[in-house]
Amino acid sequence: MISNFKKILAASVIAATFIANPVFAAEKVKIGVISILEGAFAALGKDGIRGAELAFIETGNKAAGKDVEIIVMSSDASPDSAVNAARKLIEKDKVDIIIGPLSGSEGIALRDLSKGYQGVTFINGSSAAQDTTFRDGSDNFFRFGGDGAQWMAGVGTYSYEKLGYKKVAVVAEDYSFPYTQVLGFMSEYCKAGGRVPNKFWTPIGTKDYSSIVYAIPDDVDAIFVALGGADAVNFLTQYNQAGGNKPIIGGTITIDQSILDSKGPFKKLLVGTPAGTPTVSDFEGKEWKEFSASYAKSFPDGLSAPSIFAHHYYMAGKAALLGLEKVNGDLSNNQKAFRAVLEKLEFVTPTGGTMRLDENRNGIIDSFVTEVFEREDGTFGNRVLKVIRNVNQTMGHDAAKFKALGPVSRDNPSCP
């Protein structure tokens, strides 16, 4: 009897120890960050990493009392590279959470991959293709920031009604994110009465734009440009050198701070350019000034103001940290509690709005119609013309009717 009592007592002590210090509760949370660090978008990707790092710097690389380890992986804007980076992070590095990717088609690829890794939560970086969340979504893929169509809210109407542009040509990269940006612009512009007779699609990494520059019709009033990184710099430089004088309407990343901090006389061409964006480099809001000051202090070698990539990777990092705090670091049961918290999470963004998700785990955002201007010190920035609040993924349209329009593509939408 005594022997059995001792055995029971010992078992009870072991059980109590297990409950107090569960062996499955890791003392460290591992977060993988995927961004483009090579190719035409490398400068954008580096600023995305800065944004993610800033979120963790602000908490001392801690969440819910646990150390947070960050593992950075590079992609090259191709879906395969993003998938390979994610698999390495999951299978070799054993990460709990992935933040990323940066580019549109990468996001769709990681959305699909996430369905096979239910033990990992994916939080989008700045990838903004519409269908990443709008069609065939994944319950462990979250986007705290809207898609590229949401980012263009107000620009089509402004271009037609305020600037009087009746006919516009499009120059854009040939993949899912620019398709989404063109949708956001054209959905308003065409409804207002505008026409888009020509679309010029280019591969990522194009260096020679001469054939497109000389093919732009003389009778268009402006050019909607949805190019990013080195592609935007190359096109705008060559258009400027060819004596192009049509006004530019900017896609979000075409007028991003990463472009405005580039060298070259083409920037004079952009002064007065309207664009749509959730990130405004010269925003006067208290939260943005604090965010910009924190960015500048942490990254003295960074841009003159945080780019959209820094902004969105920061929000992804902040969402991960806030979620971890709310569940006290509990990532058990395939992270069920953590994901439930993310679905309902609300927090103040660097632009002062409240970030929250819709039923597709996609951000409902505040977006800005902006224009490029030259600062007193000779650098360039963006200032606010109009704020569009609470932009949802259907741009205010009936969800069923909006979805019935079909996936965005080279030819959808169209208003020739």
C-alpha positions in Angstrom: 0.0 0.0 0.0 2.8 2.4 0.9 4.7 1.5 -2.2 1.6 2.2 -4.3 1.0 5.4 -2.5 4.5 6.6 -3.3 4.0 5.7 -6.9 0.8 7.6 -7.1 2.3 10.6 -5.3 5.3 10.6 -7.7 3.0 10.4 -10.7 1.0 13.4 -9.3 4.2 15.4 -8.8 5.3 14.7 -12.4 1.9 15.6 -13.8 1.8 18.9 -11.8 5.3 19.7 -13.1 4.1 19.0 -16.7 1.1 21.2 -16.3 3.1 24.1 -14.8 5.9 23.7 -17.4 4.4 22.0 -20.4 7.1 20.4 -22.5 5.3 21.5 -25.7 5.4 25.2 -24.8 8.5 26.4 -26.6 10.3 29.2 -24.9 11.0 30.9 -28.2 8.7 31.9 -31.1 10.3 31.6 -34.5 9.1 33.9 -37.3 10.2 33.7 -40.9 10.2 36.8 -43.0 10.2 36.5 -46.8 11.0 39.5 -49.0 12.5 40.2 -52.4 16.2 40.9 -51.9 17.3 40.3 -55.5 16.2 41.5 -58.9 14.2 44.6 -60.0 12.4 44.8 -56.7 15.4 44.4 -54.3 15.3 48.0 -53.0 11.6 47.5 -52.1 12.2 44.2 -50.4 15.0 45.7 -48.2 12.6 48.3 -46.9 10.0 45.6 -46.2 12.6 43.9 -44.0 13.2 47.1 -42.2 9.5 47.5 -41.5 9.2 44.0 -40.1 12.3 44.4 -38.0 11.0 47.7 -36.6 7.9 46.0 -35.1 10.2 43.5 -33.3 12.7 46.2 -32.2 9.9 48.1 -30.5 9.1 45.1 -28.3 12.7 44.1 -27.7 12.2 41.0 -29.7 9.8 39.7 -27.1 6.2 38.5 -27.2 4.2 37.2 -24.2 7.4 36.9 -22.3 9.1 34.7 -25.0 12.0 35.5 -27.2 11.2 36.1 -30.8 13.7 34.9 -33.4 13.5 36.3 -36.9 14.8 34.3 -39.9 15.0 36.2 -43.2 14.7 34.5 -46.5 14.9 36.1 -50.0 12.7 35.6 -53.0 13.0 37.1 -56.5 9.4 38.0 -57.2 8.6 34.6 -58.8 6.0 32.3 -57.1 8.5 29.4 -57.1 11.1 31.4 -55.2 8.6 32.4 -52.5 7.3 28.8 -52.1 10.9 27.5 -51.8 11.7 30.1 -49.2 8.6 29.2 -47.2 9.3 25.5 -47.4 12.8 26.0 -46.1 11.6 28.1 -43.2 8.9 25.6 -42.3 10.7 22.3 -42.8 14.3 23.2 -41.9 14.0 26.2 -39.6 10.7 25.1 -37.9 9.2 28.6 -37.9 5.8 29.1 -36.3 4.7 32.1 -38.3 5.7 33.4 -41.8 5.5 37.1 -42.7 5.5 37.8 -46.4 5.7 37.9 -49.4 6.2 41.2 -51.1 4.8 40.7 -54.7 1.4 39.8 -56.0 1.9 36.4 -57.7 4.1 35.3 -54.8 1.1 36.0 -52.5 -1.2 33.7 -54.4 1.5 31.0 -54.4 1.9 31.2 -50.6 -1.8 31.3 -50.1 -2.0 28.0 -51.9 1.0 26.6 -50.0 -0.5 27.6 -46.6 -3.3 25.1 -47.1 -0.9 22.2 -46.7 0.8 23.6 -43.6 -2.0 24.0 -41.0 0.5 24.2 -38.2 1.9 27.5 -39.5 0.2 30.9 -39.8 1.0 33.1 -42.8 0.7 36.9 -42.4 1.0 38.7 -45.7 3.7 41.3 -46.2 2.8 43.7 -49.0 1.6 41.3 -51.7 -1.6 42.9 -53.0 -3.1 40.8 -55.8 -6.9 40.7 -55.4 -7.4 36.9 -55.6 -5.0 36.1 -52.8 -7.8 36.6 -50.3 -10.9 37.3 -52.5 -11.2 33.9 -54.2 -10.3 30.5 -52.8 -8.8 31.9 -49.6 -7.0 30.0 -46.9 -8.0 30.0 -43.3 -4.4 30.4 -42.1 -3.4 33.2 -44.5 -4.1 36.8 -43.3 -3.6 40.2 -45.0 -3.4 43.2 -42.7 -3.6 45.7 -45.5 -5.8 45.9 -48.5 -5.3 44.7 -52.1 -4.1 46.8 -55.0 -7.6 47.8 -56.1 -8.4 49.1 -52.7 -5.2 51.2 -52.8 -6.5 53.0 -55.9 -9.8 54.1 -54.4 -10.7 57.6 -55.5 -8.0 58.0 -58.2 -10.2 57.1 -61.2 -12.9 59.6 -60.3 -10.3 62.3 -59.5 -8.5 61.8 -62.8 -11.7 62.1 -64.8 -13.6 64.8 -62.9 -10.9 67.0 -61.4 -8.1 66.6 -64.0 -10.3 66.2 -67.1 -8.5 63.1 -68.4 -11.0 61.6 -70.9 -8.7 59.0 -72.4 -5.8 57.2 -70.7 -3.2 54.6 -71.8 -1.9 52.0 -69.4 1.7 50.8 -68.9 2.0 48.0 -66.4 3.9 44.9 -65.5 2.3 41.7 -66.7 1.2 39.9 -63.5 -1.5 39.8 -60.9 -0.7 42.9 -58.8 -0.7 45.4 -61.6 -3.9 43.7 -63.0 -5.4 44.5 -59.6 -4.2 48.1 -59.6 -5.6 48.6 -63.1 -9.0 47.2 -61.9 -9.0 49.7 -59.0 -8.3 52.6 -61.3 -10.6 51.6 -64.2 -13.6 50.6 -62.0 -14.1 54.3 -61.2 -12.6 55.9 -64.2 -14.7 54.0 -66.8 -17.8 54.4 -64.7 -17.2 58.2 -64.7 -17.0 58.1 -68.5 -13.3 57.7 -69.2 -11.8 55.4 -71.8 -8.7 53.1 -71.9 -8.0 52.2 -75.5 -4.4 50.9 -75.0 -2.8 48.7 -72.4 0.9 47.9 -72.6 2.0 44.9 -70.5 5.7 44.3 -69.7 7.6 41.5 -68.0 9.2 42.2 -64.6 12.8 43.2 -65.1 12.3 44.9 -68.5 15.2 47.2 -69.3 14.3 48.6 -72.7 11.0 50.4 -72.9 11.6 52.2 -76.2 9.0 50.3 -78.2 6.4 51.1 -75.7 7.5 54.7 -75.3 7.0 55.3 -79.0 3.8 53.3 -79.2 1.9 55.5 -76.8 -0.8 57.2 -78.8 -0.7 61.0 -79.2 -4.4 61.4 -78.5 -4.4 60.1 -74.9 -4.6 62.7 -72.1 -2.4 60.8 -69.6 -0.6 57.5 -68.9 -1.6 55.3 -66.0 1.7 53.7 -64.9 1.7 50.6 -62.7 5.4 49.7 -62.5 7.6 49.3 -59.5 11.3 49.3 -58.5 13.8 49.4 -61.3 11.1 48.9 -63.9 9.4 52.2 -62.9 12.8 54.0 -62.9 13.7 52.6 -66.3 10.4 53.4 -68.0 10.1 56.9 -66.6 13.8 57.7 -67.4 13.4 56.5 -71.0 10.0 58.3 -71.4 11.6 61.5 -70.1 14.6 61.2 -72.4 12.4 60.7 -75.4 10.7 64.0 -74.6 7.5 62.4 -73.4 5.1 65.1 -72.0 1.9 63.2 -71.2 0.9 63.6 -67.5 1.4 60.5 -65.4 -1.2 58.8 -63.1 0.7 56.7 -60.7 0.1 53.2 -59.5 0.8 52.8 -55.8 4.4 51.6 -56.0 5.2 53.8 -59.0 5.2 56.9 -56.7 6.4 55.1 -53.6 9.2 56.7 -51.6 11.6 54.0 -52.8 11.1 55.5 -56.3 11.1 59.1 -55.2 14.4 58.6 -53.5 16.0 57.3 -56.7 18.4 59.4 -58.7 17.5 60.9 -62.0 15.9 63.9 -63.7 12.8 61.8 -64.5 11.4 62.7 -61.0 10.6 66.2 -62.3 8.1 64.4 -64.6 6.3 63.1 -61.6 5.6 66.4 -59.8 1.8 66.8 -59.6 1.2 63.1 -60.3 -1.9 61.8 -58.6 -1.9 58.3 -57.2 -3.7 56.0 -54.8 -1.9 54.6 -51.8 -2.5 53.6 -48.1 1.0 55.0 -47.3 1.8 58.7 -47.5 5.4 59.7 -47.0 4.5 63.3 -45.9 1.4 62.5 -43.9 0.8 65.0 -41.0 -0.9 62.5 -38.7 0.6 62.0 -35.2 1.0 58.2 -35.6 2.8 58.6 -38.9 5.2 61.1 -37.5 6.0 58.8 -34.6 6.4 55.8 -37.0 8.6 57.8 -39.3 10.8 59.0 -36.4 11.1 55.4 -35.1 12.0 54.2 -38.6 14.7 57.0 -39.1 16.2 56.3 -35.7 16.4 52.5 -36.2 17.5 52.7 -39.9 19.7 55.8 -40.5 20.6 54.2 -43.9 17.0 53.8 -44.9 14.8 55.9 -47.1 13.9 59.5 -46.4 10.5 58.2 -45.3 9.1 54.7 -44.8 7.9 53.1 -48.0 4.7 51.2 -48.4 6.7 48.0 -48.0 8.1 49.1 -44.7 4.6 50.2 -43.6 2.9 46.9 -44.5 5.6 44.6 -43.2 5.5 46.6 -40.0 1.8 46.1 -39.7 2.2 42.3 -40.3 4.9 42.1 -37.6 2.7 44.2 -35.2 -0.3 41.9 -35.9 1.8 38.8 -35.1 3.1 40.3 -31.9 -0.3 41.6 -30.7 -1.9 38.2 -31.5 0.8 36.4 -29.5 0.3 38.6 -26.5 -3.4 38.0 -26.5 -3.0 34.2 -26.5 -0.1 34.4 -24.0 2.2 32.8 -26.6 -0.1 29.7 -27.0 0.4 28.3 -30.5 -0.9 24.8 -29.7 -3.7 23.0 -31.5 -2.5 24.1 -34.9 -2.5 27.7 -33.6 -6.3 27.7 -33.4 -6.6 30.3 -30.6 -4.0 32.5 -32.3 -5.8 32.6 -35.6 -9.1 33.3 -33.8 -7.5 36.3 -32.3 -6.1 37.5 -35.6 -9.5 37.3 -37.2 -10.9 39.8 -34.6 -7.8 41.9 -34.1 -8.0 45.6 -34.3 -5.1 48.1 -33.9 -4.2 51.7 -34.8 -2.1 51.8 -38.0 0.8 54.2 -38.6 -1.6 56.4 -40.7 -4.0 56.7 -37.7 -6.8 54.4 -38.9 -8.1 51.3 -37.3 -6.9 48.1 -39.0 -9.5 45.3 -39.0 -10.2 42.3 -41.2 -13.2 41.3 -43.3 -14.6 37.8 -43.6 -11.9 36.9 -46.1 -9.2 37.8 -43.5 -8.3 40.9 -45.7 -7.9 44.4 -44.4 -10.5 47.1 -44.5 -8.4 50.2 -45.1 -8.2 53.9 -45.3 -6.7 54.9 -48.6 -5.4 58.2 -49.9 -5.5 60.1 -53.2 -2.1 61.8 -53.2 0.1 63.9 -55.5 3.9 64.0 -55.8 5.6 67.3 -54.8 9.1 68.7 -54.4 10.1 69.5 -50.8 12.0 72.6 -49.9 15.3 70.6 -49.6 14.9 69.3 -53.2 13.8 65.8 -52.3 10.4 64.5 -53.4 7.4 63.2 -51.4 3.7 62.6 -51.5 1.0 64.8 -50.0 -2.7 64.0 -49.3 -5.4 65.3 -51.6 -8.2 63.2 -50.3 -8.8 60.5 -47.7 -11.1 57.6 -48.6 -12.2 55.8 -45.4 -13.1 52.2 -44.8 -12.4 50.9 -48.3 -13.5 47.2 -48.5 -12.4 44.6 -51.1 -15.4 45.1 -53.3 -14.8 48.9 -53.5 -18.3 49.5 -52.0 -20.0 47.3 -54.6 -22.3 44.4 -53.9 -20.0 41.4 -53.2 -21.8 38.9 -55.4 -22.0 41.2 -58.4 -18.4 42.3 -57.9 -17.2 38.6 -57.8 -19.3 37.9 -60.9 -17.1 40.3 -62.9 -14.5 37.5 -62.8 -10.8 37.4 -62.0 -8.7 40.4 -63.0 -6.5 39.8 -66.1 -4.9 41.7 -69.0 -8.3 42.1 -70.5 -10.6 42.3 -67.5 -11.7 45.1 -66.9 -12.0 46.8 -70.2 -13.5 50.1 -71.4 -12.0 50.8 -74.9 
